[in-house]
Amino acid sequence: MRLLISALLGGLAAASTLLGATAPAAVVPTTPAAVRVPPRFDWPMTPPPGVARPFEAPEHTFGPGHRGVDLIGDVGQEVLAAGEGRVLYAGWLAERNLVSIEHPGGLRTTYEPVTPLVTVGDQVARGQVIGHLDPGHPGCSAPPPRACLHWGARRRADYLDPLRLLGGGHVRLLPWTDPPD
């Protein structure tokens, strides 16, 4: 394999010389490179809030767990779309207001309790105000006038930890490339 790569690089250098071009030096990494992957999602509130209760994955579809994170905010605080998408639901459901957004790739995020400023079918941009935080999220440990935003994420029937959408320090390793002989 190294012999093949060397032959190809040599052939390219010879061809460029025949064409009157100066052959650039071949740059081949000698160690794996790390590239920071830009996040497609941001915090649904600014400044980045504290976490009152983390995500707890259920052991099975109908098992107990906490299918999202509770973020500490203030009553009336702006709630932002974490990523671009289309509003699937905005309004009263099961004794609270909520907003649900479908993002490219089939991911859905939910925000509750939120008085919506968007309507079903609206296209939203990452960081766009979608509503205001309401008081009364059950289990919120923040003392008044603070409140909790329950932020959830799922792909099909699989609930995900929404904090993993933020890309905080996630690094993608590029493939290892052996240097030529």
C-alpha positions as a Markdown table, in Angstrom:
| # | Residue | x | y | z |
|---|---|---|---|---|
| 1 | Met | 0.0 | 0.0 | 0.0 |
| 2 | Arg | 2.8 | 2.4 | 0.9 |
| 3 | Leu | 4.5 | 1.5 | -2.4 |
| 4 | Leu | 1.3 | 2.3 | -4.3 |
| 5 | Ile | 0.9 | 5.7 | -2.5 |
| 6 | Ser | 4.6 | 6.6 | -3.2 |
| 7 | Ala | 4.1 | 5.7 | -6.9 |
| 8 | Leu | 1.0 | 7.8 | -7.2 |
| 9 | Leu | 2.6 | 10.8 | -5.5 |
| 10 | Gly | 5.7 | 10.4 | -7.7 |
| 11 | Gly | 3.5 | 10.1 | -10.8 |
| 12 | Leu | 1.6 | 13.3 | -9.9 |
| 13 | Ala | 4.9 | 15.2 | -9.3 |
| 14 | Ala | 6.2 | 14.0 | -12.7 |
| 15 | Ala | 3.0 | 15.0 | -14.5 |
| 16 | Ser | 3.0 | 18.4 | -13.0 |
| 17 | Thr | 6.6 | 18.9 | -14.0 |
| 18 | Leu | 5.8 | 17.9 | -17.6 |
| 19 | Leu | 3.0 | 20.5 | -17.6 |
| 20 | Gly | 5.4 | 23.2 | -16.4 |
| 21 | Ala | 4.0 | 23.4 | -12.9 |
| 22 | Thr | 6.1 | 23.2 | -9.7 |
| 23 | Ala | 5.1 | 20.1 | -7.8 |
| 24 | Pro | 4.0 | 20.9 | -4.2 |
| 25 | Ala | 5.5 | 19.0 | -1.4 |
| 26 | Ala | 3.2 | 16.1 | -0.4 |
| 27 | Val | 1.7 | 16.7 | 3.1 |
| 28 | Val | 0.7 | 13.6 | 4.8 |
| 29 | Pro | -0.1 | 13.6 | 8.5 |
| 30 | Thr | 2.0 | 11.4 | 10.7 |
| 31 | Thr | -0.5 | 11.4 | 13.6 |
| 32 | Pro | -4.3 | 11.3 | 13.7 |
| 33 | Ala | -5.7 | 14.8 | 13.4 |
| 34 | Ala | -8.6 | 16.0 | 15.5 |
| 35 | Val | -11.2 | 18.4 | 14.0 |
| 36 | Arg | -13.7 | 20.2 | 16.2 |
| 37 | Val | -17.2 | 19.6 | 14.8 |
| 38 | Pro | -19.3 | 22.7 | 14.9 |
| 39 | Pro | -22.6 | 22.1 | 16.7 |
| 40 | Arg | -25.9 | 22.4 | 14.9 |
| 41 | Phe | -27.7 | 23.3 | 18.1 |
| 42 | Asp | -27.4 | 25.9 | 20.9 |
| 43 | Trp | -28.7 | 26.3 | 24.4 |
| 44 | Pro | -32.5 | 27.0 | 24.4 |
| 45 | Met | -31.9 | 29.9 | 26.8 |
| 46 | Thr | -29.2 | 32.6 | 27.3 |
| 47 | Pro | -27.0 | 32.8 | 29.1 |
| 48 | Pro | -26.4 | 29.0 | 29.2 |
| 49 | Pro | -28.5 | 27.9 | 32.2 |
| 50 | Gly | -27.7 | 25.6 | 35.1 |
| 51 | Val | -29.1 | 22.0 | 35.0 |
| 52 | Ala | -31.6 | 21.4 | 37.8 |
| 53 | Arg | -32.1 | 17.7 | 36.8 |
| 54 | Pro | -30.1 | 15.7 | 34.2 |
| 55 | Phe | -31.4 | 13.3 | 31.6 |
| 56 | Glu | -32.1 | 9.8 | 32.9 |
| 57 | Ala | -32.6 | 7.3 | 30.1 |
| 58 | Pro | -35.4 | 4.8 | 30.6 |
| 59 | Glu | -34.3 | 1.1 | 30.6 |
| 60 | His | -37.1 | 0.3 | 28.1 |
| 61 | Thr | -39.7 | 2.2 | 26.1 |
| 62 | Phe | -42.2 | 2.5 | 29.0 |
| 63 | Gly | -39.8 | 2.4 | 31.9 |
| 64 | Pro | -39.2 | 5.2 | 34.4 |
| 65 | Gly | -36.7 | 7.9 | 33.6 |
| 66 | His | -36.3 | 11.6 | 33.0 |
| 67 | Arg | -36.7 | 12.0 | 29.2 |
| 68 | Gly | -35.0 | 15.4 | 29.0 |
| 69 | Val | -33.2 | 17.9 | 31.2 |
| 70 | Asp | -34.5 | 20.6 | 33.5 |
| 71 | Leu | -32.8 | 23.9 | 32.9 |
| 72 | Ile | -32.9 | 26.8 | 35.4 |
| 73 | Gly | -34.4 | 30.0 | 34.2 |
| 74 | Asp | -36.6 | 32.9 | 35.2 |
| 75 | Val | -40.4 | 33.1 | 34.7 |
| 76 | Gly | -41.0 | 35.0 | 31.5 |
| 77 | Gln | -37.5 | 34.4 | 30.1 |
| 78 | Glu | -37.2 | 33.9 | 26.4 |
| 79 | Val | -36.9 | 30.3 | 25.2 |
| 80 | Leu | -35.0 | 29.8 | 21.9 |
| 81 | Ala | -35.1 | 27.2 | 19.2 |
| 82 | Ala | -32.1 | 25.1 | 19.8 |
| 83 | Gly | -31.7 | 24.4 | 16.1 |
| 84 | Glu | -33.4 | 25.2 | 12.8 |
| 85 | Gly | -36.6 | 23.3 | 12.0 |
| 86 | Arg | -40.4 | 23.3 | 11.7 |
| 87 | Val | -42.8 | 23.7 | 14.5 |
| 88 | Leu | -44.9 | 20.5 | 14.9 |
| 89 | Tyr | -46.9 | 21.6 | 18.0 |
| 90 | Ala | -47.3 | 24.8 | 19.9 |
| 91 | Gly | -50.0 | 25.1 | 22.6 |
| 92 | Trp | -51.7 | 23.6 | 25.5 |
| 93 | Leu | -51.2 | 19.9 | 26.1 |
| 94 | Ala | -51.7 | 17.8 | 29.3 |
| 95 | Glu | -52.0 | 20.8 | 31.6 |
| 96 | Arg | -49.1 | 22.8 | 30.3 |
| 97 | Asn | -48.0 | 24.8 | 27.2 |
| 98 | Leu | -45.3 | 23.3 | 25.1 |
| 99 | Val | -43.5 | 23.7 | 21.8 |
| 100 | Ser | -42.2 | 20.8 | 19.7 |
| 101 | Ile | -39.8 | 21.3 | 16.7 |
| 102 | Glu | -38.8 | 18.8 | 14.1 |
| 103 | His | -35.2 | 19.4 | 12.8 |
| 104 | Pro | -33.5 | 18.1 | 9.6 |
| 105 | Gly | -32.6 | 14.4 | 10.0 |
| 106 | Gly | -35.8 | 13.5 | 12.0 |
| 107 | Leu | -34.7 | 14.8 | 15.4 |
| 108 | Arg | -37.4 | 16.4 | 17.5 |
| 109 | Thr | -36.9 | 18.8 | 20.5 |
| 110 | Thr | -39.6 | 19.8 | 23.0 |
| 111 | Tyr | -39.7 | 22.8 | 25.3 |
| 112 | Glu | -42.1 | 23.0 | 28.3 |
| 113 | Pro | -43.7 | 24.8 | 30.0 |
| 114 | Val | -43.5 | 27.6 | 27.4 |
| 115 | Thr | -46.1 | 30.2 | 26.3 |
| 116 | Pro | -45.5 | 29.9 | 22.5 |
| 117 | Leu | -44.9 | 32.8 | 20.2 |
| 118 | Val | -44.8 | 30.4 | 17.2 |
| 119 | Thr | -47.5 | 28.4 | 15.5 |
| 120 | Val | -47.7 | 24.9 | 13.9 |
| 121 | Gly | -45.9 | 24.9 | 10.5 |
| 122 | Asp | -43.6 | 27.9 | 11.3 |
| 123 | Gln | -40.0 | 27.5 | 10.1 |
| 124 | Val | -37.7 | 28.6 | 12.9 |
| 125 | Ala | -34.0 | 29.4 | 12.9 |
| 126 | Arg | -31.5 | 28.3 | 15.6 |
| 127 | Gly | -31.6 | 30.9 | 18.3 |
| 128 | Gln | -35.0 | 32.3 | 17.3 |
| 129 | Val | -37.4 | 33.1 | 20.2 |
| 130 | Ile | -40.2 | 30.5 | 20.3 |
| 131 | Gly | -41.8 | 31.5 | 23.5 |
| 132 | His | -41.5 | 32.5 | 27.2 |
| 133 | Leu | -40.8 | 30.3 | 30.2 |
| 134 | Asp | -43.9 | 29.6 | 32.4 |
| 135 | Pro | -43.7 | 28.7 | 36.1 |
| 136 | Gly | -44.9 | 25.3 | 37.4 |
| 137 | His | -42.8 | 22.6 | 35.9 |
| 138 | Pro | -43.4 | 19.6 | 38.3 |
| 139 | Gly | -40.3 | 18.6 | 40.2 |
| 140 | Cys | -38.4 | 21.8 | 39.5 |
| 141 | Ser | -36.0 | 22.4 | 42.3 |
| 142 | Ala | -35.4 | 26.1 | 41.5 |
| 143 | Pro | -37.0 | 28.4 | 44.1 |
| 144 | Pro | -39.4 | 31.1 | 42.9 |
| 145 | Pro | -39.1 | 33.4 | 41.0 |
| 146 | Arg | -36.9 | 30.9 | 39.2 |
| 147 | Ala | -38.5 | 28.3 | 37.0 |
| 148 | Cys | -37.4 | 25.2 | 35.0 |
| 149 | Leu | -37.5 | 24.6 | 31.3 |
| 150 | His | -37.9 | 20.9 | 30.5 |
| 151 | Trp | -35.9 | 20.4 | 27.3 |
| 152 | Gly | -36.3 | 17.1 | 25.5 |
| 153 | Ala | -34.9 | 15.4 | 22.4 |
| 154 | Arg | -35.8 | 12.2 | 20.6 |
| 155 | Arg | -35.3 | 10.5 | 17.3 |
| 156 | Arg | -38.3 | 8.3 | 16.4 |
| 157 | Ala | -39.1 | 6.5 | 19.7 |
| 158 | Asp | -35.6 | 6.9 | 21.2 |
| 159 | Tyr | -35.2 | 9.6 | 23.8 |
| 160 | Leu | -31.8 | 11.4 | 23.8 |
| 161 | Asp | -29.9 | 13.6 | 26.2 |
| 162 | Pro | -30.4 | 17.0 | 24.7 |
| 163 | Leu | -27.2 | 18.3 | 26.2 |
| 164 | Arg | -25.3 | 16.0 | 23.8 |
| 165 | Leu | -26.7 | 18.2 | 20.9 |
| 166 | Leu | -24.6 | 21.1 | 22.1 |
| 167 | Gly | -21.3 | 19.7 | 20.9 |
| 168 | Gly | -19.5 | 21.0 | 24.0 |
| 169 | Gly | -16.0 | 19.8 | 23.4 |
| 170 | His | -16.9 | 16.9 | 21.2 |
| 171 | Val | -14.0 | 16.1 | 18.9 |
| 172 | Arg | -14.1 | 13.9 | 15.8 |
| 173 | Leu | -10.9 | 12.0 | 15.0 |
| 174 | Leu | -9.9 | 11.9 | 11.4 |
| 175 | Pro | -8.7 | 8.6 | 9.9 |
| 176 | Trp | -5.1 | 7.7 | 10.4 |
| 177 | Thr | -3.0 | 8.0 | 7.3 |
| 178 | Asp | 0.4 | 6.2 | 7.1 |
| 179 | Pro | 3.2 | 8.3 | 5.8 |
| 180 | Pro | 4.7 | 7.2 | 2.5 |
| 181 | Asp | 8.0 | 5.3 | 2.5 |
